[in-house]
């Protein structure tokens, strides 16, 4: 009886380790170019869109989440909101994604 419990515990541990390894391996590859673009867009928003004291809470949280998404390798989920924030602030962002180096 004790050996069956130990075997079940070992099996459970192996399943947890394997699922963790799969989750870590499924992270998209890093792209220095896209991360640089995301950082540049975030910096533009931070410097020129508004006075940092008067940022709307929704804009600040949107920009922070977008930057976090880029840092996690989800560049499309990060770059699009940053572009939208900049457009709202009057910046001209090219519609041609090739100009940014991604599609």
VENFENJO-V266905 format. One record per residue. N is the residue number from 0. RES is the residue in one small letter. BURIAL is b if it has 24 or more other ideal C-beta (glycine too) atoms within 12 Angstrom, else e. Layout:
{{N;RES;BURIAL} {N;RES;BURIAL}}
//
This chain:
{{0;x;e} {1;x;e} {2;x;e} {3;x;e} {4;x;e} {5;x;e} {6;x;e} {7;x;e} {8;x;e} {9;x;e} {10;x;e} {11;x;e} {12;x;e} {13;x;e} {14;x;e} {15;x;e} {16;x;e} {17;x;e} {18;x;e} {19;x;e} {20;x;e} {21;x;e} {22;x;e} {23;x;e} {24;x;e} {25;x;e} {26;x;e} {27;x;e} {28;x;e} {29;x;e} {30;x;e} {31;x;e} {32;x;e} {33;x;b} {34;x;b} {35;x;e} {36;x;b} {37;x;b} {38;x;e} {39;x;b} {40;x;b} {41;x;b} {42;x;e} {43;x;b} {44;x;b} {45;x;b} {46;x;e} {47;x;e} {48;x;b} {49;x;e} {50;x;e} {51;x;e} {52;x;e} {53;x;e} {54;x;e} {55;x;e} {56;x;e} {57;x;e} {58;x;b} {59;x;e} {60;x;e} {61;x;b} {62;x;b} {63;x;e} {64;x;e} {65;x;b} {66;x;b} {67;x;e} {68;x;b} {69;x;b} {70;x;e} {71;x;e} {72;x;e} {73;x;b} {74;x;b} {75;x;e} {76;x;e} {77;x;b} {78;x;b} {79;x;b} {80;x;b} {81;x;b} {82;x;b} {83;x;e} {84;x;b} {85;x;b} {86;x;e} {87;x;e} {88;x;b} {89;x;e} {90;x;e} {91;x;e} {92;x;b} {93;x;e} {94;x;e} {95;x;e} {96;x;e} {97;x;e} {98;x;e} {99;x;b} {100;x;e} {101;x;e} {102;x;e}}
//
